[in-house]
């Protein structure tokens, strides 16, 4: 059996705040970049798209040779862009030690764990108290 025609598929999950992005990258003859079954140019704005593709640019890996499929949910568009960057960075780090050191030094492998603080009883918000009235 000849398995050279089978595409090599890499998978990683990236997170930022409450956004989660599951990324599948495979080598393909017809490259594409889809997010939630939509073209990435339609789904993300220009800044978020640039952030999502920054691991390819910084590691000098041409993304035109890959088919990228993303399932993203939670958070906003900007946060989803960072979650996609996190997942793509994990995949690029798996490819070689050279690209791993580049991506790691830029902080792309670090998960941003900030989440909204819970509301406490007796307060109006997480830390906001009722306004004091002197009279």
C-alpha positions as a printed NumPy array, in Angstrom:
array([[  0.   ,   0.   ,   0.   ],
       [  1.176,   3.449,  -0.853],
       [  0.186,   6.066,   1.74 ],
       [  1.895,   9.052,   0.1  ],
       [ -1.439,  10.458,  -1.116],
       [ -2.864,  10.66 ,   2.402],
       [ -2.666,  14.151,   3.882],
       [ -0.788,  14.565,   7.138],
       [ -3.153,  16.056,   9.698],
       [ -2.076,  17.925,  12.814],
       [ -4.505,  18.968,  15.556],
       [ -4.235,  21.345,  18.515],
       [ -6.566,  23.26 ,  20.806],
       [ -5.814,  26.872,  21.651],
       [ -7.408,  28.959,  24.386],
       [ -7.543,  32.591,  25.481],
       [ -9.849,  33.815,  28.23 ],
       [-13.152,  32.04 ,  27.414],
       [-12.398,  31.455,  23.712],
       [-11.52 ,  27.97 ,  22.515],
       [-10.226,  27.153,  19.024],
       [ -9.761,  23.642,  17.7  ],
       [ -7.408,  23.748,  14.695],
       [ -6.791,  21.032,  12.098],
       [ -3.906,  21.6  ,   9.659],
       [ -3.198,  19.3  ,   6.726],
       [ -1.026,  19.595,   3.664],
       [ -3.206,  20.024,   0.598],
       [ -2.989,  20.809,  -3.088],
       [ -5.739,  23.419,  -2.736],
       [ -4.918,  25.508,   0.339],
       [ -7.786,  26.976,   2.333],
       [ -8.379,  28.666,   5.674],
       [-11.883,  28.214,   7.077],
       [-13.248,  29.145,  10.491],
       [-16.641,  27.704,  11.501],
       [-17.332,  26.714,   7.861],
       [-16.71 ,  30.296,   6.667],
       [-13.745,  31.815,   4.881],
       [-11.272,  33.274,   7.382],
       [-11.296,  36.659,   5.593],
       [-15.055,  36.886,   6.154],
       [-15.011,  35.619,   9.752],
       [-12.087,  37.61 ,  11.22 ],
       [-11.238,  41.265,  10.755],
       [ -7.84 ,  42.143,   9.255],
       [ -6.094,  42.636,  12.606],
       [ -7.347,  39.351,  14.112],
       [ -6.44 ,  37.486,  10.912],
       [ -2.921,  38.891,  11.064],
       [ -2.657,  37.802,  14.722],
       [ -3.948,  34.299,  13.908],
       [ -1.391,  33.808,  11.11 ],
       [  1.554,  35.401,  12.954],
       [  3.125,  32.034,  13.976],
       [  3.512,  31.146,  10.293],
       [  5.053,  34.521,   9.482],
       [  7.498,  34.595,  12.402],
       [  8.694,  31.012,  11.903],
       [  9.019,  31.494,   8.094],
       [  6.62 ,  28.604,   7.476],
       [  4.562,  29.204,   4.316],
       [  0.885,  28.773,   5.218],
       [ -0.102,  28.684,   1.526],
       [  0.805,  24.979,   1.449],
       [ -1.701,  24.001,   4.143],
       [ -5.418,  23.515,   4.498],
       [ -6.48 ,  24.984,   7.85 ],
       [ -9.867,  24.161,   9.393],
       [-10.86 ,  25.876,  12.657],
       [-13.798,  25.379,  15.019],
       [-13.912,  28.375,  17.371],
       [-16.411,  29.341,  20.057],
       [-16.691,  31.559,  23.111],
       [-15.421,  35.071,  23.702],
       [-15.21 ,  37.652,  20.936],
       [-13.648,  37.766,  17.493],
       [-10.36 ,  39.222,  18.752],
       [-10.077,  36.645,  21.529],
       [-10.82 ,  33.841,  19.059],
       [ -7.986,  35.147,  16.866],
       [ -5.579,  34.812,  19.782],
       [ -6.925,  31.308,  20.545],
       [ -6.305,  30.319,  16.898],
       [ -2.764,  31.725,  17.188],
       [ -2.221,  29.631,  20.323],
       [ -3.327,  26.414,  18.556],
       [ -1.328,  27.094,  15.372],
       [  1.743,  27.82 ,  17.514],
       [  1.374,  24.44 ,  19.223],
       [  1.254,  22.698,  15.839],
       [  4.287,  24.612,  14.521],
       [  6.176,  23.763,  17.725],
       [  5.559,  20.057,  17.038],
       [  7.097,  20.305,  13.55 ],
       [ 10.686,  21.074,  14.6  ],
       [ 12.757,  22.267,  17.544],
       [ 13.902,  25.309,  15.564],
       [ 10.37 ,  26.611,  15.034],
       [  9.463,  25.714,  18.626],
       [ 12.187,  27.984,  20.013],
       [ 11.036,  30.871,  17.781],
       [  7.363,  30.518,  18.715],
       [  8.119,  29.992,  22.415],
       [ 10.401,  33.033,  22.629],
       [  7.594,  35.241,  21.275],
       [  5.186,  33.932,  23.95 ],
       [  2.755,  32.326,  21.493],
       [  2.663,  29.048,  23.461],
       [  1.494,  30.75 ,  26.665],
       [ -2.213,  30.501,  27.441],
       [ -3.942,  33.708,  28.567],
       [ -5.957,  32.441,  31.543],
       [ -7.758,  35.672,  32.471],
       [-11.462,  35.131,  33.105],
       [-14.239,  37.277,  34.533],
       [-14.223,  37.364,  38.318],
       [-17.371,  35.997,  39.952],
       [-19.904,  38.226,  41.698],
       [-19.752,  38.041,  45.495],
       [-22.848,  38.139,  47.721],
       [-23.655,  41.551,  49.206],
       [-21.852,  43.412,  46.403],
       [-23.249,  44.957,  43.237],
       [-20.535,  43.416,  41.029],
       [-17.413,  41.361,  41.724],
       [-15.803,  44.137,  43.784],
       [-18.222,  47.089,  43.525],
       [-19.911,  47.959,  46.798],
       [-23.069,  49.982,  47.346],
       [-22.467,  53.736,  47.369],
       [-22.079,  55.139,  50.894],
       [-24.663,  57.722,  51.929],
       [-23.686,  60.   ,  54.815],
       [-27.275,  61.138,  55.393]])
